Amino acid sequence: MSETPSQQTPVMPADQADAEHPADSAVIRPARRKGRARRIALIAVASLVAVVGVVALGGFLAVRHLEGNIHRIPNVFTKLTAATRPVMPTATRHSMTILLTGSDTLPAQRGGSGIDRSSTAPQEPSALIALVHINANRKAGAIVSIPASVVVHVPGHGQRKISDSLAIGGPSLLIATLQRLTGVRIDHYTVVNVAGLASALGPLGGVNVVLPAPATSNGVAFHAGVNHLTSATALDYAEQASLSEEGHALRQQALLRAIVDKLAHEHLLSDPASAFGILNAFTKALSVDSNFTNSQLQSLAMHLNLLGASAGTFVTAPVQHNHLREPVSSRLWKAIRNDAVAAFARQHPAAVTAAAPN
C-alpha cells in the first residue's frame, strides 16, 4: 500500500544522521574531502602547466626572433680541409676560438649581396682583427688583437698585409692565413658592424670609456678621463677620422671591452627582460658563419661575461716595423693553444691592450 505524504519517512538532518550512523559518516566525509582535494590539485597542476607553457612559448619565440636577426655567411669553412685545420692540445680541445672582424657596411640580408653572400667574396679590409678565445673550462676568456697592417705569409699570395687577405679571398683566406700563422684552430667567424654596435648602446644604457687626452671627432668633444658613450656618440669615438688604422682598431676594441665589462659587472644578461632588449640590438649588428649553430650562439651569449671584468684578458700581438716580433708572438700563439693568455699577459705586460687608447 502506498504511503501518503504525512506517512513518508522523515529525512534526518546530516548531524543527526552522523550521530546515529557514525561509521557511515566517517567513510563518506573523508571520501568527499579527498575528491575535492584531488580536483583542486588537478586544477593547480593544469594551471601551472599552462603558465609554464606560455613562458616556454614566449622564450621560444624570443630565441627565434634573436636568431632571425643574425646574418649568416655561407661556405666559410668549406674550402678549409681537415689537413689544414690545427689540432688543439687534448686539454684544450673543447676550447672555442672565434675570428672577429669589423665592417663599416651593414650585412646584407639573406640571399642578397654583400659580406654574407659568399665566404670567398672580397670583403673590405678590417681594422679590427681579433681572436676571441673561450677557455675549455668556461671560466675565463681572452681577446687577442692582431694589427691589420702586419705583414705575414698569405697562402698562395706571398707576403702581404694580413687585412689584404679579406680583399683577396674573403673570410676563408683570412682564416687559412691565421691558422697557418698561429697554429690555433679557428672554430667560427664573425663580423660586427661598428655603426650597429654603437646603436646597440641604447638598451645597454651606454658605456664608459677612458681617454688619456682630449679629442674631437665630427664636432663631438671628448675630454681626458672617463667619457660616457651613448648611441649618438659611440661611432664618433670609434671612427675618429684623424686616427690611424691601428688607432681605429684600438678604439673599437675599447668599445667592445666597455660593453663586455658592463655586461659582466652588472649581470645584465641574467635578467630575461633586459637580456632580450640588449641581445635584440646586438644581434642586428652581427654576421656569423653558417656553421655557427643557434645552440652555440646561445652558449656564447651566456659566456660573454668571461671576456669582461677580471675573467677576461685583452692582449695585442707584438709588432715591430709591421712584422710580428719574435719570439714573443710565438709564445702568444702557444698561450692561446693552451688556454694560458692570462699567464702570458702577466709575463709580457707590454702586450696588454691599452684600456685607454688615444
PyMOL commands that set and color helices and strands:
alter all, ss='L'
color gray80, all
select helices_A, chain A and resi 5-7+14-20+22-69+82-84+90-92+164-182+194-199+201-204+234-238+245-266+268-270+272-283+294-302+304-307+309-311+328-337+341-347+349-351
alter helices_A, ss='H'
color red, helices_A
select strands_A, chain A and resi 71-73+96-103+129-134+141-145+151-154+158-161+188-193+207-211+215-217+220-222+225-229+286-289+312-316+319-320+323-324
alter strands_A, ss='S'
color yellow, strands_A
deselect
rebuild
show_as cartoon
